[in-house]
């Protein structure tokens, strides 16, 4: 029998405390005498200490650095260009910081080689440890990206000996699956730095995370579909106030224009049924863990019908407890 086994139980317990053995993983004893670890997903760290995690990714030149800087200004701990394989390690370090690092944002992109393989493995690792993570994907049109790269006179990281558009095409293909998994897609084609920051603030500045956040966006079909829209509704089935001389100078925020739109046959019925459909969809989004939805409401020019409908629909969503941001993309563009 060893000297430690000869010690009285109380003495052995005191020895464990003095040598730090009480920091070892806790164990339970089953009926058959076997010992089973009762540790959480991250060994030695309470689940409540695991920090929030946001992964920022997307197209090069679409504004990832601006989005990351915005989160940093909001108090997030931001790491740029972190190899995806190190994301779980970063989360574990944050969990051991005793609450000093409660929110982590990681920027990952094609600068990290073997990007997709490592990222998929890291996301699977995080899921196995019950880490809640959100993916923000920054998108932009080819034209906008080309202009931005040309303005700074820098090559695209994937263009090699080819053209900028070749690098953009390669990056889109590489990021296609990640874009589909994103919780929030932001199209920055027509956004300046301040507008992008405003969008990030709207999504992350709140102290309490709502169940679902919605962006209701009016737009004009003649200017193109919003690429970040999850749902699109077409209001061109209603008469256009543009052809009413006294209404033409105004937009859908004007009471007379709104009254004209919703006095048309089918307008109120559409709003009622679409709001009911959104309730059904929102319930499914919540079950699937989707926190952000962009609802695009379109008409010909994005000035009258779409604006009036977007305002009414947003009011319905707010009344049902959905945190909602209204954006009129093309109003004033004509």
Residue pairs with C-beta under 8 A, 6 or more apart in sequence:
4 12
4 15
7 15
15 21
16 22
23 44
25 37
25 38
25 39
25 43
25 44
26 37
26 38
26 39
27 35
27 36
27 37
27 38
28 35
28 36
28 38
29 35
29 36
30 36
40 46
40 47
41 47
41 50
41 128
41 129
41 130
41 131
42 50
42 91
42 92
42 95
42 129
45 92
45 95
45 96
47 130
49 95
49 96
49 98
49 99
50 91
50 94
50 95
50 129
50 130
50 131
50 132
51 77
51 91
51 94
51 95
51 97
51 101
51 102
51 103
51 104
52 102
52 103
52 104
52 132
53 87
53 91
53 104
53 105
53 106
53 126
53 131
53 132
53 133
53 134
54 71
54 76
54 103
54 104
54 105
54 106
54 133
54 134
54 135
54 136
54 204
55 87
55 105
55 106
55 108
55 133
55 134
55 135
55 136
56 64
56 67
56 68
56 71
56 105
56 106
56 107
56 108
56 136
56 138
57 64
57 107
57 108
57 109
57 135
57 136
57 137
57 138
57 175
57 178
57 182
58 64
58 109
58 136
58 137
58 138
58 139
58 175
58 179
58 186
59 138
59 139
59 140
59 145
59 168
59 171
59 172
59 175
60 109
60 110
60 145
60 156
60 157
60 158
60 167
60 171
61 140
61 144
61 145
61 148
61 149
61 156
62 138
62 139
62 140
62 145
62 188
63 138
63 140
63 186
63 188
63 191
63 193
63 196
64 107
64 109
64 138
65 80
65 107
66 193
66 196
66 197
67 136
67 138
67 186
67 196
67 200
68 78
68 80
68 105
68 107
69 78
70 196
70 197
70 200
70 201
70 204
71 78
71 103
71 105
71 200
71 204
72 78
72 105
74 201
74 204
74 205
75 103
76 103
76 104
76 105
76 204
77 94
77 101
77 103
77 104
77 105
78 104
78 105
78 106
78 107
79 90
79 104
79 105
79 106
79 107
80 107
81 107
81 108
81 109
81 111
81 112
82 90
82 106
82 107
82 108
82 112
83 108
83 112
83 118
84 108
84 112
84 115
84 118
84 119
84 121
84 122
85 118
85 121
85 122
87 106
87 108
87 122
87 126
88 122
88 125
88 126
88 129
88 131
90 104
90 106
91 104
91 126
91 129
91 131
93 101
94 101
94 102
94 104
108 115
108 119
109 115
110 157
110 158
110 171
110 174
110 175
111 157
112 118
115 174
116 174
116 177
116 178
119 178
123 133
123 181
126 133
134 183
134 184
134 291
135 178
135 181
135 182
135 183
135 184
136 182
136 183
136 184
136 186
137 175
137 178
137 179
137 182
137 184
137 185
137 186
138 186
138 188
139 179
139 185
139 186
139 187
139 188
139 189
139 227
139 228
140 148
140 187
140 188
140 189
141 187
141 189
141 227
142 165
142 168
143 189
144 188
144 189
144 190
145 156
145 164
145 168
146 164
146 165
146 168
149 155
149 156
149 164
150 164
155 164
155 167
156 164
156 166
156 167
156 168
156 171
157 167
157 171
158 166
158 167
158 170
158 171
158 174
159 166
159 167
159 168
159 170
160 166
160 167
179 185
183 289
183 290
183 291
183 292
184 203
184 291
184 292
185 227
185 228
185 294
186 196
186 199
186 200
186 228
187 226
187 227
187 228
188 196
189 227
190 329
191 199
199 325
202 213
202 325
203 213
203 292
206 323
209 291
210 291
210 322
210 323
211 286
211 291
211 321
212 282
212 285
212 286
212 290
212 291
212 292
212 293
212 322
212 323
213 291
213 292
213 293
213 322
213 323
213 324
213 325
214 292
214 293
214 294
214 295
214 314
214 317
214 322
214 323
214 324
214 325
215 292
215 293
215 294
215 295
215 324
215 325
215 326
215 327
216 295
216 297
216 310
216 313
216 314
216 317
216 324
216 325
216 326
216 327
217 226
217 229
217 294
217 295
217 296
217 297
217 310
217 326
217 327
217 328
217 329
218 252
218 296
218 297
218 298
218 299
218 302
218 306
218 307
218 309
218 310
218 326
218 327
218 328
218 329
218 330
218 331
219 225
219 226
219 296
219 297
219 298
219 302
219 306
219 329
219 330
220 298
220 299
220 300
220 301
220 302
220 303
220 306
220 329
220 330
220 333
221 234
221 236
221 298
221 299
221 300
221 302
222 300
222 301
223 301
223 302
223 329
223 330
223 333
225 232
225 296
225 298
226 232
226 294
226 296
226 329
228 294
229 294
229 295
229 296
230 293
230 294
230 295
231 278
231 281
231 293
231 294
231 295
231 296
232 296
232 297
232 298
233 274
233 295
233 296
233 297
233 298
233 309
234 298
234 299
235 297
235 298
235 299
235 305
235 306
235 309
236 298
236 299
236 300
236 305
237 266
237 270
238 261
238 264
238 266
238 267
238 299
238 305
239 264
240 299
240 300
240 304
240 305
241 247
241 248
241 250
241 257
241 260
241 261
241 304
241 305
242 248
242 300
242 301
242 303
242 304
244 260
246 256
247 254
247 256
247 257
247 260
247 304
250 256
250 257
250 304
251 257
251 303
251 304
251 307
251 328
251 331
251 332
252 258
252 261
252 303
252 304
252 305
252 306
252 307
252 308
252 309
252 310
252 311
252 328
252 331
253 307
253 308
253 311
253 331
257 304
257 308
258 308
258 311
258 312
261 267
261 304
261 305
261 308
261 309
262 268
262 271
262 308
262 312
267 309
270 309
271 309
271 312
271 313
271 316
274 313
275 313
275 316
275 317
278 295
278 313
278 317
279 320
281 293
282 293
282 322
285 291
285 293
295 313
297 306
297 309
297 310
297 313
298 306
299 305
299 306
301 330
301 333
301 334
302 328
302 329
302 330
302 331
302 333
303 330
303 331
303 332
303 334
307 328
307 331
310 326
310 328
311 326
314 324
314 326
317 324
318 324
